[in-house]
Amino acid sequence: MNRSWYVFRIQNNISSNVTSELSNIGLSYYLPVIKHTNEQAVTSYKPLFSGYIFIQSDNFEKHSHLISKIKGIYGCLFQDSLPAIIEDDFISKLRHKVSDINNLGGVWKTYTAGDKVLLEVHGLSKIGTVIQHSMSDKTRVRILIDFMGKEIKAEVNWFNLTSYESSKKNHKLHNRRRTRGRNRPIKQLIAA
């Protein structure tokens, strides 16, 4: 029989109890966790989808009854009155992506609205202000940057961001050009 993946809502603080109970009844599960390291170099692992777990089953009718008895599981997600089925390909890609993120050191910093950041992409550096660090996708951050005299909103990858305060220690500010041509001075400093 074909095994399918289902999404169940769980209580956040007892995921270890849920996973051990699922193992006891012989069900495969996937709880993606992302490595977080704070400024004090303390590492922890936090769920990527807080409050959700993927459970694999070849007989949903039989297993949903057993799963519902586990303390901390609130129920399955439904789509059009049927349990939402997640493709094996999606789970495989998700496992690979989570593994890549954790192998690169995980999430080093979560930004809050108002934080100053340095965006470095394709050899360009730009100072911006964080508008929102998205809760659904921790790898994306919405920032406000000055582009050709206008403030624009941009959604960027947090791999390309560093805290502006820490970047000032590593980068010297200087003018790359002394004038804009015809002896017109440049007013703004550019991060090197």
C-alpha positions in Angstrom: 0.0 0.0 0.0 1.2 3.5 -0.8 2.4 5.6 2.2 1.4 9.3 2.3 2.4 12.2 4.4 -0.1 14.2 6.5 0.3 17.4 8.5 -0.9 17.4 12.1 -1.1 20.3 14.5 0.8 19.7 17.8 1.4 21.5 21.1 4.7 23.4 20.7 6.4 22.6 24.0 5.9 18.8 24.0 7.1 17.8 20.6 9.6 15.2 22.1 6.6 13.4 23.8 4.8 13.4 20.5 7.7 12.0 18.5 8.4 9.2 21.1 4.7 8.2 21.1 4.7 8.1 17.2 7.8 5.9 17.3 6.1 3.6 19.8 3.2 2.9 17.5 5.6 2.5 14.5 4.8 5.6 12.5 7.4 7.6 10.6 7.4 11.4 11.2 9.3 14.4 10.2 9.7 17.5 12.5 12.0 19.9 10.6 14.2 21.9 13.0 16.6 24.7 12.2 19.8 25.4 14.0 19.9 28.8 15.8 23.0 30.4 17.3 22.7 33.6 19.3 25.3 36.3 20.0 26.7 34.3 23.0 27.4 31.3 20.6 24.7 29.2 22.3 23.2 26.7 19.8 19.6 25.4 19.9 17.3 23.8 17.4 13.8 25.2 16.8 10.9 23.8 14.7 10.7 25.3 11.2 6.9 25.1 11.3 6.1 25.8 14.9 3.1 23.7 16.0 3.1 21.2 13.1 4.6 17.8 12.3 4.5 15.6 9.2 3.4 12.0 9.8 3.6 9.2 7.2 0.9 6.5 7.1 -0.2 3.8 4.7 -3.6 3.5 6.3 -4.9 6.9 7.4 -8.2 5.6 8.8 -6.5 3.1 11.1 -3.6 5.4 12.2 -5.6 8.6 12.6 -7.5 6.9 15.5 -4.2 6.0 17.2 -2.6 9.4 16.5 -5.6 11.3 18.0 -5.0 9.5 21.3 -1.5 11.0 21.6 -1.3 13.8 24.2 -0.3 17.1 22.4 -1.7 16.3 18.9 -4.7 18.4 18.1 -5.7 17.0 14.7 -4.9 16.7 11.0 -5.0 19.5 8.4 -7.8 19.1 5.9 -8.3 20.3 2.3 -11.8 20.1 0.8 -13.1 17.9 3.6 -10.3 15.4 3.1 -7.0 15.0 5.0 -4.4 17.1 3.1 -1.8 14.8 1.5 1.8 16.0 1.2 3.8 14.6 -1.7 6.9 12.5 -0.9 8.9 14.8 -3.3 8.0 17.8 -1.2 9.2 16.1 2.0 12.4 15.0 0.3 13.1 18.6 -0.9 12.3 20.0 2.5 14.7 17.6 4.2 17.4 18.5 1.8 16.8 22.3 2.2 16.7 22.0 6.0 19.9 20.0 6.0 21.6 22.6 3.8 20.6 25.4 6.1 21.8 23.6 9.2 25.1 22.6 7.5 25.7 26.3 6.7 25.4 27.1 10.4 21.6 27.6 10.6 19.9 30.9 11.5 22.4 33.2 13.2 20.3 36.2 13.9 16.6 37.1 13.8 16.0 40.7 13.0 13.3 42.9 14.5 11.6 45.9 12.9 13.8 49.0 13.0 17.2 47.1 13.0 19.8 48.6 10.7 21.3 46.0 8.3 23.9 45.9 5.6 22.7 44.2 2.4 25.5 42.7 0.3 24.5 41.2 -3.0 26.5 40.7 -6.2 29.3 43.0 -4.9 27.0 45.8 -4.0 26.5 47.0 -0.4 23.5 48.9 0.8 22.3 50.0 4.2 18.7 49.2 5.0 16.1 49.2 7.8 14.3 46.0 8.7 10.5 46.2 8.3 9.7 42.6 9.1 11.5 39.3 9.6 8.8 37.0 8.2 7.6 34.4 10.6 6.5 31.9 8.0 9.9 31.8 6.2 12.8 32.7 8.5 15.2 32.9 5.5 13.4 36.0 4.1 13.6 39.5 5.6 11.6 42.6 4.4 13.8 45.7 4.5 13.5 49.4 3.4 16.4 50.6 1.3 17.3 53.9 -0.5 17.4 53.3 -4.2 18.1 56.2 -6.5 16.7 58.7 -4.0 13.5 56.7 -3.3 12.8 54.4 -0.3 11.7 51.0 -1.6 10.6 47.8 0.1 12.6 44.7 -0.7 12.3 41.1 0.4 15.8 39.7 0.7 17.5 36.5 1.8 19.0 36.8 5.4 22.2 35.1 4.2 22.9 38.4 2.4 22.4 40.5 5.6 24.6 41.5 8.4 23.9 43.7 11.4 24.9 47.3 10.4 26.6 47.8 13.8 28.8 44.7 13.5 29.5 45.6 9.8 30.8 49.0 10.8 33.6 47.3 12.7 34.6 45.3 9.6 34.1 47.9 6.9 35.5 51.4 6.5 33.3 54.0 5.1 34.8 56.0 2.2 34.0 57.7 -1.0 34.7 55.6 -4.0 34.6 58.6 -6.2 35.3 62.2 -5.1 32.8 63.8 -7.5 29.8 62.9 -9.6 31.6 64.6 -12.6 32.2 68.3 -13.4 33.4 68.9 -9.8 30.0 68.1 -8.2 30.7 66.5 -4.8 29.2 63.2 -3.7 27.1 63.8 -0.5 26.6 60.2 0.5 29.2 57.8 1.9 29.3 54.3 0.4 30.2 51.2 2.4 33.2 49.5 1.0 
